[in-house]
């Protein structure tokens, strides 16, 4: 990871204010809505909290086992566009870490 890009497991909406206090400026959610049932917070809920905390927010949902060339390119574009420090998350953090590696492997 770059020194200003971090990966985390699933974050609830209330974690957005803490992320902003910790100095993050942007968040990328790589988890599809309802991936593991209705107890998972939706992207809309997280986005509302992120924007209220002053964070840039993007939802780039990707599957756990495969990220397409289009998804990798979209992540690379977000990494260029969004202000840093940046926080990416998914269910465990693994998919976001892999997506970051693929998007920056050029």
Biopython code that builds the backbone (N, CA, C, O; Angstrom):
import numpy as np
from Bio.PDB.StructureBuilder import StructureBuilder

atoms = [
    (1, "UNK", "N", (0.835, -1.185, 0.000)),
    (1, "UNK", "CA", (0.000, 0.000, 0.000)),
    (1, "UNK", "C", (0.881, 1.251, 0.000)),
    (1, "UNK", "O", (1.992, 1.265, 0.531)),
    (2, "UNK", "N", (0.351, 2.263, -0.600)),
    (2, "UNK", "CA", (0.999, 3.569, -0.516)),
    (2, "UNK", "C", (0.875, 4.059, 0.933)),
    (2, "UNK", "O", (-0.022, 3.624, 1.654)),
    (3, "UNK", "N", (1.750, 4.941, 1.354)),
    (3, "UNK", "CA", (1.688, 5.407, 2.744)),
    (3, "UNK", "C", (0.422, 6.203, 3.069)),
    (3, "UNK", "O", (0.164, 6.497, 4.236)),
    (4, "UNK", "N", (-0.366, 6.553, 2.059)),
    (4, "UNK", "CA", (-1.586, 7.323, 2.307)),
    (4, "UNK", "C", (-2.843, 6.604, 1.828)),
    (4, "UNK", "O", (-3.889, 7.223, 1.633)),
    (5, "UNK", "N", (-2.727, 5.269, 1.636)),
    (5, "UNK", "CA", (-3.875, 4.430, 1.296)),
    (5, "UNK", "C", (-3.926, 3.288, 2.299)),
    (5, "UNK", "O", (-2.934, 2.589, 2.507)),
    (6, "UNK", "N", (-5.079, 3.105, 2.916)),
    (6, "UNK", "CA", (-5.250, 2.093, 3.955)),
    (6, "UNK", "C", (-6.428, 1.195, 3.611)),
    (6, "UNK", "O", (-7.339, 1.594, 2.886)),
    (7, "UNK", "N", (-6.397, -0.027, 4.143)),
    (7, "UNK", "CA", (-7.446, -1.012, 3.910)),
    (7, "UNK", "C", (-8.008, -1.454, 5.254)),
    (7, "UNK", "O", (-7.272, -1.593, 6.231)),
    (8, "UNK", "N", (-9.325, -1.675, 5.294)),
    (8, "UNK", "CA", (-9.984, -2.096, 6.532)),
    (8, "UNK", "C", (-11.076, -3.115, 6.221)),
    (8, "UNK", "O", (-11.536, -3.212, 5.084)),
    (9, "UNK", "N", (-11.490, -3.875, 7.238)),
    (9, "UNK", "CA", (-12.686, -4.709, 7.079)),
    (9, "UNK", "C", (-13.933, -3.836, 7.134)),
    (9, "UNK", "O", (-13.840, -2.621, 7.306)),
    (10, "UNK", "N", (-15.099, -4.459, 6.987)),
    (10, "UNK", "CA", (-16.384, -3.744, 6.954)),
    (10, "UNK", "C", (-16.452, -2.627, 7.990)),
    (10, "UNK", "O", (-16.161, -2.825, 9.170)),
    (11, "UNK", "N", (-16.841, -1.463, 7.519)),
    (11, "UNK", "CA", (-17.024, -0.308, 8.403)),
    (11, "UNK", "C", (-18.497, 0.056, 8.457)),
    (11, "UNK", "O", (-19.152, 0.135, 7.417)),
    (12, "UNK", "N", (-19.026, 0.278, 9.647)),
    (12, "UNK", "CA", (-20.414, 0.726, 9.756)),
    (12, "UNK", "C", (-20.496, 2.237, 9.525)),
    (12, "UNK", "O", (-19.475, 2.925, 9.552)),
    (13, "UNK", "N", (-21.689, 2.746, 9.302)),
    (13, "UNK", "CA", (-21.827, 4.189, 9.074)),
    (13, "UNK", "C", (-21.202, 5.036, 10.183)),
    (13, "UNK", "O", (-20.592, 6.067, 9.900)),
    (14, "UNK", "N", (-21.346, 4.616, 11.433)),
    (14, "UNK", "CA", (-20.809, 5.425, 12.533)),
    (14, "UNK", "C", (-19.283, 5.511, 12.534)),
    (14, "UNK", "O", (-18.722, 6.371, 13.213)),
    (15, "UNK", "N", (-18.609, 4.650, 11.796)),
    (15, "UNK", "CA", (-17.144, 4.710, 11.706)),
    (15, "UNK", "C", (-16.662, 5.843, 10.807)),
    (15, "UNK", "O", (-15.480, 6.188, 10.835)),
    (16, "UNK", "N", (-17.552, 6.425, 10.013)),
    (16, "UNK", "CA", (-17.139, 7.486, 9.095)),
    (16, "UNK", "C", (-16.670, 8.732, 9.845)),
    (16, "UNK", "O", (-15.686, 9.356, 9.446)),
    (17, "UNK", "N", (-17.352, 9.097, 10.912)),
    (17, "UNK", "CA", (-16.928, 10.268, 11.692)),
    (17, "UNK", "C", (-15.555, 10.011, 12.307)),
    (17, "UNK", "O", (-14.712, 10.908, 12.346)),
    (18, "UNK", "N", (-15.332, 8.808, 12.780)),
    (18, "UNK", "CA", (-14.022, 8.459, 13.361)),
    (18, "UNK", "C", (-12.940, 8.494, 12.284)),
    (18, "UNK", "O", (-11.830, 8.959, 12.543)),
    (19, "UNK", "N", (-13.248, 8.010, 11.082)),
    (19, "UNK", "CA", (-12.275, 8.053, 9.985)),
    (19, "UNK", "C", (-11.897, 9.499, 9.662)),
    (19, "UNK", "O", (-10.727, 9.803, 9.430)),
    (20, "UNK", "N", (-12.883, 10.377, 9.648)),
    (20, "UNK", "CA", (-12.598, 11.796, 9.385)),
    (20, "UNK", "C", (-11.733, 12.383, 10.498)),
    (20, "UNK", "O", (-10.793, 13.130, 10.225)),
    (21, "UNK", "N", (-12.043, 12.051, 11.746)),
    (21, "UNK", "CA", (-11.224, 12.548, 12.868)),
    (21, "UNK", "C", (-9.804, 12.005, 12.795)),
    (21, "UNK", "O", (-8.866, 12.666, 13.240)),
    (22, "UNK", "N", (-9.637, 10.817, 12.244)),
    (22, "UNK", "CA", (-8.308, 10.223, 12.115)),
    (22, "UNK", "C", (-7.519, 10.836, 10.955)),
    (22, "UNK", "O", (-6.342, 10.525, 10.769)),
    (23, "UNK", "N", (-8.169, 11.710, 10.176)),
    (23, "UNK", "CA", (-7.458, 12.404, 9.105)),
    (23, "UNK", "C", (-7.751, 11.911, 7.704)),
    (23, "UNK", "O", (-7.218, 12.460, 6.740)),
    (24, "UNK", "N", (-8.585, 10.888, 7.563)),
    (24, "UNK", "CA", (-8.916, 10.419, 6.215)),
    (24, "UNK", "C", (-9.739, 11.467, 5.497)),
    (24, "UNK", "O", (-10.507, 12.211, 6.108)),
    (25, "UNK", "N", (-9.562, 11.511, 4.178)),
    (25, "UNK", "CA", (-10.298, 12.464, 3.357)),
    (25, "UNK", "C", (-11.256, 11.777, 2.398)),
    (25, "UNK", "O", (-12.194, 12.398, 1.899)),
    (26, "UNK", "N", (-11.016, 10.470, 2.136)),
    (26, "UNK", "CA", (-11.840, 9.727, 1.177)),
    (26, "UNK", "C", (-12.015, 8.290, 1.627)),
    (26, "UNK", "O", (-11.185, 7.733, 2.346)),
    (27, "UNK", "N", (-13.144, 7.696, 1.174)),
    (27, "UNK", "CA", (-13.458, 6.301, 1.473)),
    (27, "UNK", "C", (-13.964, 5.638, 0.197)),
    (27, "UNK", "O", (-14.787, 6.199, -0.528)),
    (28, "UNK", "N", (-13.456, 4.428, -0.067)),
    (28, "UNK", "CA", (-13.966, 3.594, -1.163)),
    (28, "UNK", "C", (-14.523, 2.320, -0.547)),
    (28, "UNK", "O", (-13.808, 1.589, 0.139)),
    (29, "UNK", "N", (-15.792, 2.059, -0.792)),
    (29, "UNK", "CA", (-16.463, 0.849, -0.332)),
    (29, "UNK", "C", (-16.460, -0.163, -1.473)),
    (29, "UNK", "O", (-17.074, 0.077, -2.512)),
    (30, "UNK", "N", (-15.777, -1.289, -1.291)),
    (30, "UNK", "CA", (-15.689, -2.316, -2.324)),
    (30, "UNK", "C", (-16.665, -3.472, -2.111)),
    (30, "UNK", "O", (-16.575, -4.495, -2.790)),
    (31, "UNK", "N", (-17.579, -3.313, -1.184)),
    (31, "UNK", "CA", (-18.481, -4.410, -0.858)),
    (31, "UNK", "C", (-19.853, -4.212, -1.497)),
    (31, "UNK", "O", (-20.463, -3.156, -1.324)),
    (32, "UNK", "N", (-20.350, -5.211, -2.233)),
    (32, "UNK", "CA", (-21.713, -5.108, -2.769)),
    (32, "UNK", "C", (-22.735, -5.062, -1.635)),
    (32, "UNK", "O", (-22.560, -5.718, -0.608)),
    (33, "UNK", "N", (-23.791, -4.293, -1.822)),
    (33, "UNK", "CA", (-24.867, -4.246, -0.837)),
    (33, "UNK", "C", (-25.464, -5.632, -0.637)),
    (33, "UNK", "O", (-25.631, -6.394, -1.588)),
    (34, "UNK", "N", (-25.782, -5.945, 0.611)),
    (34, "UNK", "CA", (-26.455, -7.186, 0.997)),
    (34, "UNK", "C", (-25.687, -8.441, 0.603)),
    (34, "UNK", "O", (-26.279, -9.500, 0.395)),
    (35, "UNK", "N", (-24.391, -8.319, 0.505)),
    (35, "UNK", "CA", (-23.548, -9.454, 0.120)),
    (35, "UNK", "C", (-23.755, -10.641, 1.061)),
    (35, "UNK", "O", (-23.785, -11.788, 0.615)),
    (36, "UNK", "N", (-23.895, -10.379, 2.329)),
    (36, "UNK", "CA", (-24.079, -11.459, 3.299)),
    (36, "UNK", "C", (-25.309, -11.225, 4.150)),
    (36, "UNK", "O", (-25.310, -11.533, 5.342)),
    (37, "UNK", "N", (-26.355, -10.685, 3.550)),
    (37, "UNK", "CA", (-27.609, -10.547, 4.257)),
    (37, "UNK", "C", (-27.975, -9.129, 4.621)),
    (37, "UNK", "O", (-27.208, -8.192, 4.402)),
    (38, "UNK", "N", (-29.172, -8.987, 5.187)),
    (38, "UNK", "CA", (-29.706, -7.647, 5.458)),
    (38, "UNK", "C", (-29.050, -6.930, 6.637)),
    (38, "UNK", "O", (-29.299, -5.740, 6.830)),
    (39, "UNK", "N", (-28.228, -7.604, 7.425)),
    (39, "UNK", "CA", (-27.581, -6.950, 8.556)),
    (39, "UNK", "C", (-26.416, -6.058, 8.156)),
    (39, "UNK", "O", (-25.947, -5.251, 8.959)),
    (40, "UNK", "N", (-25.955, -6.194, 6.940)),
    (40, "UNK", "CA", (-24.837, -5.392, 6.445)),
    (40, "UNK", "C", (-25.331, -3.986, 6.111)),
    (40, "UNK", "O", (-26.363, -3.843, 5.454)),
    (41, "UNK", "N", (-24.621, -2.948, 6.545)),
    (41, "UNK", "CA", (-25.058, -1.596, 6.177)),
    (41, "UNK", "C", (-24.968, -1.393, 4.662)),
    (41, "UNK", "O", (-24.071, -1.926, 4.009)),
    (42, "UNK", "N", (-25.893, -0.628, 4.119)),
    (42, "UNK", "CA", (-25.887, -0.379, 2.673)),
    (42, "UNK", "C", (-24.915, 0.740, 2.327)),
    (42, "UNK", "O", (-24.507, 1.527, 3.181)),
    (43, "UNK", "N", (-24.568, 0.782, 1.080)),
    (43, "UNK", "CA", (-23.700, 1.855, 0.603)),
    (43, "UNK", "C", (-24.345, 3.212, 0.851)),
    (43, "UNK", "O", (-23.659, 4.160, 1.235)),
    (44, "UNK", "N", (-25.644, 3.318, 0.638)),
    (44, "UNK", "CA", (-26.333, 4.605, 0.847)),
    (44, "UNK", "C", (-26.218, 5.062, 2.294)),
    (44, "UNK", "O", (-26.013, 6.248, 2.551)),
    (45, "UNK", "N", (-26.345, 4.143, 3.240)),
    (45, "UNK", "CA", (-26.221, 4.498, 4.658)),
    (45, "UNK", "C", (-24.812, 4.973, 4.981)),
    (45, "UNK", "O", (-24.622, 5.956, 5.698)),
    (46, "UNK", "N", (-23.832, 4.264, 4.442)),
    (46, "UNK", "CA", (-22.434, 4.629, 4.698)),
    (46, "UNK", "C", (-22.098, 5.951, 4.011)),
    (46, "UNK", "O", (-21.398, 6.791, 4.578)),
    (47, "UNK", "N", (-22.596, 6.131, 2.796)),
    (47, "UNK", "CA", (-22.332, 7.375, 2.066)),
    (47, "UNK", "C", (-22.903, 8.581, 2.812)),
    (47, "UNK", "O", (-22.244, 9.615, 2.915)),
    (48, "UNK", "N", (-24.109, 8.454, 3.325)),
    (48, "UNK", "CA", (-24.723, 9.552, 4.078)),
    (48, "UNK", "C", (-23.843, 9.946, 5.264)),
    (48, "UNK", "O", (-23.601, 11.128, 5.504)),
    (49, "UNK", "N", (-23.372, 8.945, 5.997)),
    (49, "UNK", "CA", (-22.512, 9.213, 7.158)),
    (49, "UNK", "C", (-21.165, 9.790, 6.729)),
    (49, "UNK", "O", (-20.637, 10.693, 7.378)),
    (50, "UNK", "N", (-20.612, 9.267, 5.636)),
    (50, "UNK", "CA", (-19.318, 9.756, 5.156)),
    (50, "UNK", "C", (-19.408, 11.219, 4.739)),
    (50, "UNK", "O", (-18.558, 12.026, 5.116)),
    (51, "UNK", "N", (-20.412, 11.559, 3.979)),
    (51, "UNK", "CA", (-20.568, 12.944, 3.525)),
    (51, "UNK", "C", (-20.842, 13.885, 4.704)),
    (51, "UNK", "O", (-20.360, 15.018, 4.725)),
    (52, "UNK", "N", (-21.615, 13.411, 5.682)),
    (52, "UNK", "CA", (-21.877, 14.221, 6.884)),
    (52, "UNK", "C", (-20.586, 14.487, 7.650)),
    (52, "UNK", "O", (-20.454, 15.515, 8.314)),
    (53, "UNK", "N", (-19.636, 13.561, 7.557)),
    (53, "UNK", "CA", (-18.347, 13.715, 8.232)),
    (53, "UNK", "C", (-17.343, 14.497, 7.389)),
    (53, "UNK", "O", (-16.215, 14.729, 7.826)),
    (54, "UNK", "N", (-17.744, 14.906, 6.183)),
    (54, "UNK", "CA", (-16.855, 15.686, 5.323)),
    (54, "UNK", "C", (-15.944, 14.846, 4.452)),
    (54, "UNK", "O", (-14.949, 15.351, 3.932)),
    (55, "UNK", "N", (-16.266, 13.572, 4.286)),
    (55, "UNK", "CA", (-15.430, 12.669, 3.480)),
    (55, "UNK", "C", (-15.965, 12.546, 2.060)),
    (55, "UNK", "O", (-17.173, 12.610, 1.833)),
    (56, "UNK", "N", (-15.065, 12.372, 1.119)),
    (56, "UNK", "CA", (-15.445, 11.946, -0.228)),
    (56, "UNK", "C", (-15.759, 10.459, -0.123)),
    (56, "UNK", "O", (-15.089, 9.742, 0.620)),
    (57, "UNK", "N", (-16.765, 9.984, -0.852)),
    (57, "UNK", "CA", (-17.173, 8.587, -0.767)),
    (57, "UNK", "C", (-17.460, 8.054, -2.159)),
    (57, "UNK", "O", (-18.112, 8.715, -2.967)),
    (58, "UNK", "N", (-16.968, 6.854, -2.432)),
    (58, "UNK", "CA", (-17.288, 6.168, -3.684)),
    (58, "UNK", "C", (-17.603, 4.710, -3.367)),
    (58, "UNK", "O", (-17.008, 4.100, -2.480)),
    (59, "UNK", "N", (-18.553, 4.177, -4.119)),
    (59, "UNK", "CA", (-18.919, 2.763, -3.995)),
    (59, "UNK", "C", (-18.471, 2.063, -5.263)),
    (59, "UNK", "O", (-18.993, 2.330, -6.345)),
    (60, "UNK", "N", (-17.508, 1.172, -5.130)),
    (60, "UNK", "CA", (-17.018, 0.361, -6.243)),
    (60, "UNK", "C", (-17.122, -1.098, -5.815)),
    (60, "UNK", "O", (-16.126, -1.701, -5.416)),
    (61, "UNK", "N", (-18.344, -1.677, -5.897)),
    (61, "UNK", "CA", (-18.527, -3.047, -5.437)),
    (61, "UNK", "C", (-17.874, -4.039, -6.388)),
    (61, "UNK", "O", (-18.041, -3.962, -7.606)),
    (62, "UNK", "N", (-17.127, -4.970, -5.808)),
    (62, "UNK", "CA", (-16.479, -6.019, -6.594)),
    (62, "UNK", "C", (-16.671, -7.355, -5.885)),
    (62, "UNK", "O", (-16.832, -7.405, -4.666)),
    (63, "UNK", "N", (-16.653, -8.422, -6.655)),
    (63, "UNK", "CA", (-16.777, -9.773, -6.106)),
    (63, "UNK", "C", (-15.500, -10.135, -5.354)),
    (63, "UNK", "O", (-14.425, -9.604, -5.632)),
    (64, "UNK", "N", (-15.639, -11.037, -4.410)),
    (64, "UNK", "CA", (-14.488, -11.437, -3.616)),
    (64, "UNK", "C", (-13.448, -12.217, -4.388)),
    (64, "UNK", "O", (-12.253, -12.069, -4.129)),
    (65, "UNK", "N", (-13.870, -13.043, -5.327)),
    (65, "UNK", "CA", (-12.923, -13.921, -6.001)),
    (65, "UNK", "C", (-12.350, -13.413, -7.307)),
    (65, "UNK", "O", (-11.355, -13.950, -7.791)),
    (66, "UNK", "N", (-12.956, -12.388, -7.888)),
    (66, "UNK", "CA", (-12.507, -11.929, -9.203)),
    (66, "UNK", "C", (-12.816, -10.449, -9.355)),
    (66, "UNK", "O", (-13.921, -9.996, -9.056)),
    (67, "UNK", "N", (-11.821, -9.701, -9.824)),
    (67, "UNK", "CA", (-12.029, -8.303, -10.174)),
    (67, "UNK", "C", (-11.741, -8.164, -11.668)),
    (67, "UNK", "O", (-10.662, -8.523, -12.140)),
    (68, "UNK", "N", (-12.711, -7.645, -12.396)),
    (68, "UNK", "CA", (-12.587, -7.529, -13.850)),
    (68, "UNK", "C", (-11.601, -6.420, -14.222)),
    (68, "UNK", "O", (-11.290, -5.555, -13.403)),
    (69, "UNK", "N", (-11.116, -6.454, -15.460)),
    (69, "UNK", "CA", (-10.257, -5.354, -15.919)),
    (69, "UNK", "C", (-10.949, -3.995, -15.804)),
    (69, "UNK", "O", (-10.293, -2.991, -15.528)),
    (70, "UNK", "N", (-12.261, -3.956, -16.013)),
    (70, "UNK", "CA", (-13.001, -2.700, -15.902)),
    (70, "UNK", "C", (-13.043, -2.211, -14.451)),
    (70, "UNK", "O", (-12.907, -1.016, -14.191)),
    (71, "UNK", "N", (-13.230, -3.131, -13.517)),
    (71, "UNK", "CA", (-13.242, -2.757, -12.101)),
    (71, "UNK", "C", (-11.858, -2.298, -11.648)),
    (71, "UNK", "O", (-11.738, -1.354, -10.868)),
    (72, "UNK", "N", (-10.824, -2.962, -12.134)),
    (72, "UNK", "CA", (-9.452, -2.578, -11.800)),
    (72, "UNK", "C", (-9.160, -1.176, -12.343)),
    (72, "UNK", "O", (-8.567, -0.350, -11.650)),
    (73, "UNK", "N", (-9.578, -0.914, -13.579)),
    (73, "UNK", "CA", (-9.383, 0.418, -14.170)),
    (73, "UNK", "C", (-10.174, 1.480, -13.406)),
    (73, "UNK", "O", (-9.685, 2.592, -13.203)),
    (74, "UNK", "N", (-11.394, 1.140, -12.983)),
    (74, "UNK", "CA", (-12.197, 2.088, -12.213)),
    (74, "UNK", "C", (-11.525, 2.402, -10.878)),
    (74, "UNK", "O", (-11.531, 3.550, -10.435)),
    (75, "UNK", "N", (-10.950, 1.395, -10.243)),
    (75, "UNK", "CA", (-10.237, 1.632, -8.985)),
    (75, "UNK", "C", (-9.016, 2.515, -9.223)),
    (75, "UNK", "O", (-8.756, 3.434, -8.446)),
    (76, "UNK", "N", (-8.277, 2.248, -10.274)),
    (76, "UNK", "CA", (-7.104, 3.076, -10.583)),
    (76, "UNK", "C", (-7.509, 4.529, -10.784)),
    (76, "UNK", "O", (-6.812, 5.438, -10.333)),
    (77, "UNK", "N", (-8.637, 4.753, -11.460)),
    (77, "UNK", "CA", (-9.116, 6.127, -11.675)),
    (77, "UNK", "C", (-9.488, 6.782, -10.338)),
    (77, "UNK", "O", (-9.176, 7.951, -10.114)),
    (78, "UNK", "N", (-10.149, 6.035, -9.457)),
    (78, "UNK", "CA", (-10.506, 6.584, -8.141)),
    (78, "UNK", "C", (-9.256, 6.903, -7.329)),
    (78, "UNK", "O", (-9.213, 7.912, -6.626)),
    (79, "UNK", "N", (-8.253, 6.059, -7.421)),
    (79, "UNK", "CA", (-7.010, 6.302, -6.679)),
    (79, "UNK", "C", (-6.320, 7.569, -7.170)),
    (79, "UNK", "O", (-5.655, 8.254, -6.393)),
    (80, "UNK", "N", (-6.471, 7.881, -8.439)),
    (80, "UNK", "CA", (-5.888, 9.122, -8.981)),
    (80, "UNK", "C", (-6.736, 10.339, -8.609)),
    (80, "UNK", "O", (-6.201, 11.427, -8.396)),
    (81, "UNK", "N", (-8.048, 10.160, -8.532)),
    (81, "UNK", "CA", (-8.985, 11.271, -8.391)),
    (81, "UNK", "C", (-9.227, 11.717, -6.951)),
    (81, "UNK", "O", (-9.337, 12.914, -6.683)),
    (82, "UNK", "N", (-9.311, 10.779, -6.037)),
    (82, "UNK", "CA", (-9.761, 11.098, -4.683)),
    (82, "UNK", "C", (-8.647, 11.677, -3.818)),
    (82, "UNK", "O", (-7.487, 11.283, -3.938)),
    (83, "UNK", "N", (-9.010, 12.620, -2.944)),
    (83, "UNK", "CA", (-8.012, 13.166, -2.020)),
    (83, "UNK", "C", (-7.580, 12.107, -0.999)),
    (83, "UNK", "O", (-8.344, 11.216, -0.630)),
    (84, "UNK", "N", (-6.363, 12.237, -0.572)),
    (84, "UNK", "CA", (-5.786, 11.297, 0.387)),
    (84, "UNK", "C", (-5.460, 12.008, 1.685)),
    (84, "UNK", "O", (-5.317, 13.230, 1.714)),
    (85, "UNK", "N", (-5.343, 11.245, 2.755)),
    (85, "UNK", "CA", (-5.344, 9.806, 2.915)),
    (85, "UNK", "C", (-6.715, 9.205, 2.575)),
    (85, "UNK", "O", (-7.766, 9.813, 2.777)),
    (86, "UNK", "N", (-6.641, 7.986, 2.050)),
    (86, "UNK", "CA", (-7.799, 7.290, 1.520)),
    (86, "UNK", "C", (-7.948, 5.959, 2.239)),
    (86, "UNK", "O", (-6.955, 5.298, 2.540)),
    (87, "UNK", "N", (-9.172, 5.570, 2.512)),
    (87, "UNK", "CA", (-9.478, 4.324, 3.195)),
    (87, "UNK", "C", (-10.373, 3.479, 2.298)),
    (87, "UNK", "O", (-11.448, 3.916, 1.888)),
    (88, "UNK", "N", (-9.917, 2.262, 1.996)),
    (88, "UNK", "CA", (-10.698, 1.306, 1.208)),
    (88, "UNK", "C", (-11.173, 0.203, 2.153)),
    (88, "UNK", "O", (-10.445, -0.185, 3.067)),
    (89, "UNK", "N", (-12.401, -0.307, 1.935)),
    (89, "UNK", "CA", (-12.840, -1.414, 2.772)),
    (89, "UNK", "C", (-13.755, -2.368, 2.028)),
    (89, "UNK", "O", (-14.370, -2.026, 1.018)),
    (90, "UNK", "N", (-13.820, -3.588, 2.570)),
    (90, "UNK", "CA", (-14.712, -4.646, 2.106)),
    (90, "UNK", "C", (-15.046, -5.505, 3.326)),
    (90, "UNK", "O", (-14.903, -5.034, 4.454)),
    (91, "UNK", "N", (-15.477, -6.729, 3.136)),
    (91, "UNK", "CA", (-15.860, -7.549, 4.288)),
    (91, "UNK", "C", (-14.690, -7.797, 5.223)),
    (91, "UNK", "O", (-14.805, -7.586, 6.430)),
    (92, "UNK", "N", (-13.550, -8.248, 4.672)),
    (92, "UNK", "CA", (-12.392, -8.569, 5.522)),
    (92, "UNK", "C", (-11.197, -7.648, 5.289)),
    (92, "UNK", "O", (-10.277, -7.615, 6.105)),
    (93, "UNK", "N", (-11.200, -6.908, 4.195)),
    (93, "UNK", "CA", (-10.063, -6.086, 3.805)),
    (93, "UNK", "C", (-9.240, -6.722, 2.704)),
    (93, "UNK", "O", (-8.503, -6.025, 2.007)),
    (94, "UNK", "N", (-9.350, -8.030, 2.532)),
    (94, "UNK", "CA", (-8.532, -8.741, 1.539)),
    (94, "UNK", "C", (-8.841, -8.318, 0.112)),
    (94, "UNK", "O", (-7.924, -8.082, -0.675)),
    (95, "UNK", "N", (-10.104, -8.222, -0.227)),
    (95, "UNK", "CA", (-10.486, -7.863, -1.597)),
    (95, "UNK", "C", (-10.038, -6.448, -1.932)),
    (95, "UNK", "O", (-9.584, -6.188, -3.047)),
    (96, "UNK", "N", (-10.162, -5.528, -0.975)),
    (96, "UNK", "CA", (-9.701, -4.155, -1.211)),
    (96, "UNK", "C", (-8.192, -4.110, -1.402)),
    (96, "UNK", "O", (-7.695, -3.377, -2.256)),
    (97, "UNK", "N", (-7.460, -4.893, -0.608)),
    (97, "UNK", "CA", (-6.000, -4.934, -0.755)),
    (97, "UNK", "C", (-5.616, -5.487, -2.120)),
    (97, "UNK", "O", (-4.721, -4.961, -2.782)),
    (98, "UNK", "N", (-6.301, -6.556, -2.540)),
    (98, "UNK", "CA", (-6.010, -7.150, -3.851)),
    (98, "UNK", "C", (-6.365, -6.179, -4.967)),
    (98, "UNK", "O", (-5.607, -6.031, -5.926)),
    (99, "UNK", "N", (-7.508, -5.521, -4.852)),
    (99, "UNK", "CA", (-7.912, -4.562, -5.875)),
    (99, "UNK", "C", (-6.910, -3.417, -5.969)),
    (99, "UNK", "O", (-6.556, -2.992, -7.069)),
    (100, "UNK", "N", (-6.454, -2.918, -4.830)),
    (100, "UNK", "CA", (-5.439, -1.861, -4.819)),
    (100, "UNK", "C", (-4.168, -2.343, -5.544)),
    (100, "UNK", "O", (-3.617, -1.632, -6.384)),
    (101, "UNK", "N", (-3.717, -3.548, -5.208)),
    (101, "UNK", "CA", (-2.496, -4.072, -5.844)),
    (101, "UNK", "C", (-2.659, -4.188, -7.339)),
    (101, "UNK", "O", (-1.753, -3.825, -8.089)),
    (102, "UNK", "N", (-3.805, -4.691, -7.791)),
    (102, "UNK", "CA", (-4.046, -4.810, -9.239)),
    (102, "UNK", "C", (-4.127, -3.434, -9.899)),
    (102, "UNK", "O", (-3.625, -3.251, -11.008)),
    (103, "UNK", "N", (-4.741, -2.486, -9.242)),
    (103, "UNK", "CA", (-4.927, -1.144, -9.822)),
    (103, "UNK", "C", (-3.636, -0.352, -9.880)),
    (103, "UNK", "O", (-3.536, 0.596, -10.659)),
    (104, "UNK", "N", (-2.654, -0.710, -9.087)),
    (104, "UNK", "CA", (-1.390, 0.043, -9.052)),
    (104, "UNK", "C", (-0.223, -0.745, -9.631)),
    (104, "UNK", "O", (0.925, -0.309, -9.549)),
    (105, "UNK", "N", (-0.509, -1.883, -10.207)),
    (105, "UNK", "CA", (0.558, -2.765, -10.701)),
    (105, "UNK", "C", (0.996, -2.417, -12.106)),
    (105, "UNK", "O", (1.193, -3.352, -12.881)),
    (106, "UNK", "N", (1.157, -1.269, -12.487)),
    (106, "UNK", "CA", (1.479, -0.997, -13.885)),
    (106, "UNK", "C", (2.861, -0.656, -14.091)),
    (106, "UNK", "O", (3.272, -0.401, -15.223)),
]
sb = StructureBuilder()
sb.init_structure("model")
sb.init_model(0)
sb.init_chain("A")
sb.init_seg("    ")
for serial, (resi, resn, name, xyz) in enumerate(atoms, 1):
    if name == "N":
        sb.init_residue(resn, " ", resi, " ")
    sb.init_atom(name, np.array(xyz, "f"), 0.0, 1.0, " ", f" {name:<3s}", serial, name[0])
structure = sb.get_structure()
